């Protein structure tokens, strides 16, 4: 028999971790290759982790609710074939492993905790999941002083969360710390690592509602923080007269819906105009890569789709090659998949530029955070009818919209961004029934 590992897959571009939302199997279950093992949640997508082997589930290394980095082990499977060693995260001592007692009486719990360091010196091997190790390191918890409630006495993430909530953190005596532990953290930290935020102590009063932070929300926070920390944001805005676009779209929307079965929205016209301008200004379709800038060949437009508690960014691939109808269809389909939880991970990958429809909320001006590692995000604001001074001094009611661009100043400068926005403006203001087709 061989013991194989199932690791946390990368479920989207720039995704670095995932949260086990629900296990679909348990130890002892027989699974076939490609069978779903668990539901995993990331900031990009909710997806199932498939089995890479046919065999019997040996151990669930991670618990429901655990957040693991890409590449960390989530479970092991025993397969037919040769032998292999069990490869899970372990803390080993030099002495041989001694057998542990099968049961521990309640009266002996305190004694067991107090004697843990001595037993550890004898060589007992403790096995911890990556999530448990990470949490213990973040809160300086001495795992040898913790009694687990998991399978075979293993320490679970829930055990540590209860300890953290209680405020009684079991820590090793100062004399037990090694010289490495006493050394300043700066000496061993990566040069590009961000300092950890101090725990926030927010008083909770009567009537206050505490909302647990989901894995999706944590991942969104991490990605937004990274973008703000690494990319020097700059902002610019342009005003566009879309009166002709509004008249054209309103004149065809009913016939289009009846014929195609979905709506042709204003947003589809904006995405098409941006894709066309990106083709003419390819520098806008670039990414920062440390010692170089990568100018992407494909024009893949990321669009933001919100649910009640999360934000997803599916991608319209090769948007410059699609008609307005094709873009409208894809926007409709991707939004439907997001809201029904059926969006696939590959539908979130490969974006090169983001267009956000903030106007759907009634917003008229906003400053978006760049969708890392892209170089810019364009916010399409609400179309508002306003009095405008026309040529000849006449005042007329016109449909106006603000386009707000956030840019990574490492990659882009004001000149290219200004020209890009001017071209988008030109395209949109020249849309009409006479010279524009949605097909």
C-alpha positions in Angstrom: 0.0 0.0 0.0 1.2 3.5 -0.7 0.2 6.7 1.1 -0.4 9.6 -1.1 -1.0 13.3 -0.3 -3.7 15.6 -1.5 -2.6 19.2 -1.4 -4.4 22.6 -1.5 -4.6 23.5 -5.2 -4.3 26.9 -6.6 -7.9 27.8 -7.5 -7.2 31.1 -9.2 -4.6 33.6 -10.3 -2.9 35.2 -7.4 -4.8 32.9 -4.9 -2.4 31.9 -2.1 -4.7 30.0 0.3 -8.0 28.3 0.6 -10.4 27.5 3.5 -11.9 24.0 3.9 -15.6 24.8 4.1 -16.9 21.3 4.1 -15.4 17.8 3.9 -17.3 15.5 1.5 -15.5 12.4 2.8 -14.3 10.8 6.0 -11.5 8.5 7.0 -12.2 5.0 5.7 -14.2 6.1 2.7 -13.2 4.6 -0.7 -12.8 7.3 -3.4 -12.1 7.1 -7.1 -9.8 9.4 -9.0 -11.4 12.8 -9.7 -14.1 12.3 -6.9 -14.8 15.5 -4.9 -13.1 15.4 -1.5 -13.9 18.8 0.0 -15.5 22.2 -0.7 -12.9 25.0 -0.6 -13.5 28.7 -0.4 -11.1 31.4 -1.6 -11.4 35.1 -2.4 -11.9 34.1 -6.0 -14.2 31.2 -6.1 -15.8 28.3 -4.2 -14.8 25.0 -5.7 -14.4 21.3 -5.0 -11.0 19.7 -4.5 -10.9 16.5 -6.6 -8.9 13.3 -5.6 -5.8 12.7 -7.6 -5.9 9.0 -6.8 -8.2 5.9 -6.3 -8.0 4.5 -2.8 -9.1 4.9 0.8 -9.1 8.1 2.8 -6.5 7.6 5.5 -6.5 10.9 7.4 -8.1 14.4 7.1 -5.1 16.6 8.0 -7.1 19.8 7.9 -10.4 20.5 9.7 -13.4 22.3 8.4 -12.8 26.0 8.8 -9.0 25.7 8.5 -7.2 28.0 6.1 -4.3 26.5 4.3 -1.7 27.9 1.9 -1.5 26.6 -1.6 0.5 23.4 -1.6 -0.2 22.4 2.0 -1.5 18.9 2.7 -5.3 18.6 3.3 -5.6 14.8 3.5 -3.9 11.5 2.8 -5.1 8.6 0.7 -4.0 5.0 0.9 -3.6 3.5 -2.6 -2.8 0.1 -4.1 0.9 -0.3 -4.9 4.3 0.1 -3.2 5.0 1.6 0.2 5.6 5.2 1.1 6.0 7.1 4.3 3.3 9.2 5.6 4.1 12.8 4.7 2.3 15.2 7.0 3.4 18.2 9.1 5.2 16.7 12.1 7.2 17.9 15.1 9.7 15.2 15.8 12.2 14.6 18.6 15.4 12.6 18.4 14.2 9.7 20.8 12.0 6.9 19.5 8.3 7.3 19.6 6.6 5.9 22.7 3.1 4.6 22.6 0.5 6.9 24.1 -2.3 5.9 26.4 -5.6 5.0 24.8 -7.7 6.9 27.3 -7.1 9.8 29.7 -9.3 10.1 32.7 -10.7 13.6 33.5 -8.8 13.7 36.8 -5.6 13.1 35.0 -5.9 15.9 32.5 -4.0 18.5 34.5 -1.3 16.0 35.3 -1.0 15.2 31.6 -0.7 18.9 30.6 1.9 19.6 33.3 4.0 16.6 32.3 3.8 17.3 28.6 7.3 19.0 28.4 8.9 16.0 30.1 7.2 13.5 27.9 8.1 15.5 24.9 11.8 15.2 25.9 11.4 11.5 26.0 10.5 11.6 22.4 6.8 11.6 21.9 6.0 12.7 18.3 3.3 15.4 18.0 1.5 15.9 14.7 -0.1 19.2 13.9 -2.0 20.5 10.9 -0.5 23.5 9.1 -3.4 25.6 10.2 -2.8 24.7 13.9 0.9 25.4 13.6 0.2 28.8 11.9 -2.3 29.8 14.6 0.0 28.7 17.4 2.8 30.7 16.0 0.7 33.8 15.6 -0.5 33.7 19.2 2.7 32.3 20.8 0.9 29.1 22.1 3.0 26.3 23.4 1.3 23.3 21.8 3.0 20.9 24.2 0.8 22.4 26.9 -2.5 21.9 25.0 -4.8 18.9 25.2 -6.5 18.2 21.9 -10.1 17.1 21.4 -9.6 15.8 17.8 -9.2 12.3 16.5 -6.7 10.4 18.7 -6.2 13.5 20.8 -5.0 15.7 18.0 -5.1 19.4 18.6 -7.6 21.1 16.3 -8.0 24.7 15.2 -11.1 24.9 17.3 -9.1 24.0 20.4 -6.8 26.9 19.8 -9.6 29.3 19.0 -11.2 28.5 22.4 -7.9 29.1 24.2 -7.4 32.4 22.4 -11.0 33.5 23.2 -10.4 32.7 26.9 -7.3 34.8 27.0 -5.4 32.2 28.9 -2.5 31.4 26.5 -0.3 28.5 27.6 3.3 29.6 27.0 6.6 27.9 27.7 8.7 29.2 30.6 11.3 31.9 29.5 14.2 29.6 30.4 12.9 27.0 27.8 13.3 29.5 24.9 16.2 28.9 22.6 18.6 31.5 21.4 16.8 31.5 18.1 13.5 32.4 19.7 15.2 35.2 21.7 16.7 36.8 18.6 14.9 39.8 17.1 12.2 38.8 14.5 13.7 41.1 11.9 16.7 39.0 11.6 14.8 36.0 10.2 11.9 37.7 8.4 11.8 37.9 4.6 12.8 41.4 3.3 9.4 41.8 1.7 7.2 40.5 4.5 4.6 42.8 6.0 4.4 43.3 9.8 1.5 41.5 11.4 -1.3 43.8 12.6 -1.8 43.9 16.3 -5.1 42.2 17.5 -7.9 44.8 17.6 -9.8 44.9 20.9 -13.3 46.2 20.0 -15.7 46.5 22.9 -18.9 44.5 22.3 -21.9 45.9 24.0 -25.5 44.8 24.4 -27.2 44.6 21.0 -24.0 44.5 19.1 -23.8 41.8 16.4 -20.5 39.9 15.9 -20.1 38.7 12.4 -17.4 36.0 11.9 -14.9 36.8 9.2 -15.2 34.2 6.5 -12.3 32.8 4.4 -13.5 34.8 1.4 -13.6 38.1 3.4 -10.1 37.4 4.8 -8.7 36.7 1.3 -10.3 39.8 -0.1 -8.8 41.9 2.7 -5.3 40.3 2.2 -5.4 41.0 -1.6 -6.6 44.6 -1.2 -4.0 45.2 1.5 -1.3 43.9 -0.8 -2.4 46.1 -3.6 -2.4 49.2 -1.5 0.9 48.4 0.1 2.8 47.4 -3.1 1.2 49.6 -5.8 1.5 53.4 -5.6 -2.0 54.4 -6.5 -2.8 57.5 -8.5 -6.2 58.6 -9.7 -7.7 60.5 -12.6 -11.2 61.1 -14.0 -12.8 62.1 -17.2 -16.4 63.2 -18.0 -18.2 61.7 -21.0 -21.4 62.7 -22.8 -23.2 59.5 -23.5 -26.5 60.9 -24.7 -26.3 59.2 -28.1 -25.3 55.9 -26.5 -28.4 56.1 -24.1 -30.7 56.9 -27.0 -29.3 54.1 -29.1 -29.5 51.5 -26.4 -33.0 52.5 -25.3 -34.2 52.2 -28.9 -33.0 48.6 -29.3 -33.3 47.1 -25.8 -36.8 45.7 -26.1 -36.3 44.1 -29.5 -32.9 42.8 -28.4 -34.3 41.2 -25.2 -37.1 39.5 -27.1 -34.7 38.2 -29.8 -31.7 37.2 -27.6 -33.3 36.4 -24.3 -31.0 38.6 -22.2 -30.5 42.4 -21.8 -28.1 44.6 -23.7 -26.8 46.8 -20.9 -24.9 50.1 -20.9 -22.0 48.2 -19.3 -21.5 46.1 -22.4 -20.9 49.2 -24.5 -18.4 50.5 -21.9 -16.5 47.2 -21.8 -16.3 47.1 -25.6 -15.0 50.7 -25.7 -12.3 50.0 -23.1 -11.2 46.8 -24.9 -10.9 48.8 -28.2 -8.8 51.5 -26.5 -6.6 48.9 -24.7 -5.7 47.6 -28.1 -4.6 51.0 -29.2 -2.8 51.7 -25.9 -1.2 48.4 -25.0 0.8 49.8 -22.1 -2.5 50.1 -20.2 -2.7 46.3 -20.5 0.5 45.7 -18.5 1.7 44.3 -15.1 4.5 45.1 -12.8 6.9 42.1 -12.4 9.7 43.5 -10.1 12.6 44.0 -12.5 10.4 44.3 -15.6 7.0 45.3 -16.9 5.0 42.6 -18.7 2.8 43.9 -21.5 0.1 41.4 -22.0 -0.9 40.3 -25.5 -4.5 39.1 -24.7 -7.0 41.7 -23.6 -8.9 40.0 -20.8 -11.3 42.3 -19.0 -12.0 41.5 -15.3 -15.5 42.6 -14.2 -16.5 42.9 -10.5 -19.6 41.0 -9.5 -20.8 41.4 -5.9 -22.8 39.0 -3.7 -24.3 39.9 -0.3 -21.0 39.1 1.5 -18.2 38.9 -1.1 -16.9 40.3 -4.3 -15.9 38.1 -7.3 -14.0 39.1 -10.4 -14.7 36.8 -13.4 -12.9 37.5 -16.7 -14.1 38.2 -20.2 -11.4 36.6 -22.3 -10.3 38.3 -25.6 -12.8 41.1 -25.1 -11.5 43.1 -28.0 -12.5 40.2 -30.4 -16.1 40.1 -29.1 -19.2 42.1 -30.3 -21.3 44.2 -27.9 -23.8 41.3 -28.0 -21.1 38.8 -27.1 -19.9 40.9 -24.2 -23.5 41.4 -22.9 -24.1 37.7 -23.1 -20.9 36.9 -21.2 -21.5 39.5 -18.5 -25.0 38.1 -18.0 -23.7 34.5 -17.8 -20.8 35.2 -15.5 -22.9 37.3 -13.1 -25.4 34.4 -13.0 -22.7 31.9 -12.1 -21.3 34.1 -9.3 -24.7 34.5 -7.7 -25.6 30.8 -8.0 -22.2 29.7 -6.7 -21.3 27.9 -10.0 -18.4 30.1 -11.1 -15.4 27.9 -12.0 -11.8 28.8 -11.1 -10.6 29.1 -14.7 -13.3 31.7 -15.2 -11.5 33.9 -12.7 -8.0 33.7 -14.2 -6.0 35.6 -16.8 -7.5 39.1 -16.2 -5.3 42.0 -17.5 -7.5 45.1 -16.8 -10.6 45.6 -14.6 -13.8 47.5 -15.4 -16.0 48.0 -12.4 -19.7 49.0 -12.8 -20.0 51.2 -9.7 -22.7 53.2 -11.4 -25.1 50.3 -10.7 -25.1 51.5 -7.0 -25.8 55.1 -8.0 -22.2 56.2 -7.4 -21.0 59.2 -9.4 -17.4 59.3 -8.3 -15.1 56.7 -6.7 -11.5 55.6 -6.4 -11.1 51.8 -6.9 -8.3 49.7 -5.5 -6.3 48.1 -8.3 -6.9 44.4 -8.8 -3.4 43.1 -8.2 -1.2 42.4 -10.2 -3.0 44.4 -12.9 -1.9 48.0 -13.5 -5.2 49.8 -13.6 -9.0 49.6 -12.8 -11.7 51.8 -14.4 -14.8 52.7 -12.4 -17.8 53.3 -14.7 -20.1 55.6 -12.6 -23.8 56.3 -12.8 -25.2 58.0 -16.0 -26.8 61.2 -14.8 -28.8 63.8 -16.8 -27.2 67.2 -16.3 -27.4 70.7 -17.9 -24.4 71.1 -20.2 -23.2 74.2 -22.1 -23.1 73.2 -25.8 -21.3 74.8 -28.7 -22.7 78.3 -29.3 -23.5 78.8 -25.7 -26.8 76.8 -25.6 -27.7 74.8 -22.5 -29.0 71.4 -23.0 -29.9 68.4 -20.8 -27.4 65.6 -21.5 -26.7 62.1 -20.2 -23.2 62.4 -18.6 -21.0 59.8 -16.9 -17.7 60.0 -15.0 -15.0 57.4 -15.8 -12.6 57.1 -12.8 -9.2 55.4 -13.4 -7.0 54.1 -10.6 -3.4 53.4 -11.9 -0.2 51.8 -10.6 2.3 54.6 -11.0 5.2 52.1 -11.2 3.8 51.0 -14.6 1.7 53.9 -15.9 2.1 57.7 -16.1 -0.4 60.5 -16.5 0.3 61.0 -20.2 -0.6 57.5 -21.4 -3.6 57.3 -19.0 -4.9 60.6 -20.2 -4.7 59.6 -23.8 -6.3 56.3 -23.1 -9.2 57.9 -21.3 -9.6 60.5 -24.1 -9.8 57.6 -26.6 -12.5 55.8 -24.5 -14.4 59.1 -24.3 -14.2 59.5 -28.1 -15.4 56.0 -28.8 -18.4 56.3 -26.4 -19.4 59.8 -27.6 -19.5 58.6 -31.2 -21.8 55.6 -30.6 -25.0 55.9 -32.5 -27.6 54.0 -34.5 -26.0 55.0 -37.7 -22.4 53.8 -37.1 -22.6 51.2 -34.3 -23.8 47.6 -34.4 -24.3 45.4 -31.4 -23.7 42.3 -33.6 
